[in-house]
Amino acid sequence: MQHLQLSQENAELKKEGVLYESSNKSLADKNKELEDEKKGLEDETDRLESQVNTLTSRNRYLESKLTEQRVKSESLEGVNDKLTQLLGSFVDDLEKQLRLCGEMYNDRVYICEEAYKSARDYSKENKQDADFYKKSWQMLQELVTTLYDCCFDSTQQGFIEQQFNAGRKSSGITFTMNEGRQTNRDNKMRRDREIVYKGKTVSIAPHLKYGNDDKSLRLHLYIDNNGRKLVVGYWGTHKKTASSKKSGKRA
C-alpha cells in the first residue's frame, strides 16, 4: 500500500517536472524573442541617430550658405540702392525722373498724366542746378520707400504723417496729409487738388514737400489702400493756397 502511494507521488512529480521544463522553455523562447526585438530596436535607434546627425550637419551647412547668400544679397541691395540714387540724380528733368520712378517701382506707384504734365511744365518754366535734381530724386525715393512703408507696411496705421516726419528735419523733405482749413474751404483750390482715378474723383491733398523758396517742390498724391499704391497726381512747384492767394505768392 505504501509502495503504491509512493509510485503515484513519483508520477505526479514527473508530470510537474515536465510542465516546469515546458514552461521554462517557453520563457526562454520569449526571452530570446525579447532580446532579438531589443537588439532590433537598438540597431534602429543607431540608424536614426546617424540619420539625425547627418541631417543636423546638412542643416548647419545650409544655414551657413543661407547666411552667406543673405550677406551677399544685402551687399548687392546696398550697391543697387546707391546705383539707383546716382541714376536718378543724373537726370536733370522732373518729368524724366518721374517716368523713371514709375517704371522702376510700378508695383508701388501709379503716375497720372496730370503729374507728368505738371512736371513737364515745371521744367519748361524753371532751370535748376544739379543739387536740385539730386533732392528731387531723393524725394521720389522717399515716396517709394519710407512713405510707402508708412502707408501700407506699418504697424501704426493712421499715423502716417507722424511716422514719416520723425527725424526728417535734416533732409528737409516732409509729409502732410491735409491742406490748411481755409484752403480746404475754397472750392476752386479744393478742386485743384482732385483727380479722376479708376473712374472716381479722389483728393490728392496729401503731399510731400521740400523748401519754400524758388527751389521748393510739392508732390501731391492719393493713397490707394485697396490697390496698395501711391497715386501721384501732381509734381512741381507750390499749388496756390489760401495764404498765398492773399499775399499773391504761392505757399
Secondary structure as UniProt FT lines:
FT   HELIX           2..89
FT   HELIX           94..104
FT   TURN            105..108
FT   STRAND          109..111
FT   HELIX           113..125
FT   HELIX           130..142
FT   HELIX           143..147
FT   HELIX           149..153
FT   TURN            157..158
FT   HELIX           160..165
FT   TURN            166..167
FT   TURN            169..171
FT   STRAND          173..176
FT   HELIX           181..185
FT   HELIX           187..191
FT   TURN            192..193
FT   STRAND          194..197
FT   TURN            198..199
FT   STRAND          200..203
FT   STRAND          207..210
FT   TURN            214..215
FT   STRAND          217..224
FT   TURN            225..228
FT   STRAND          229..236
FT   HELIX           242..247
//
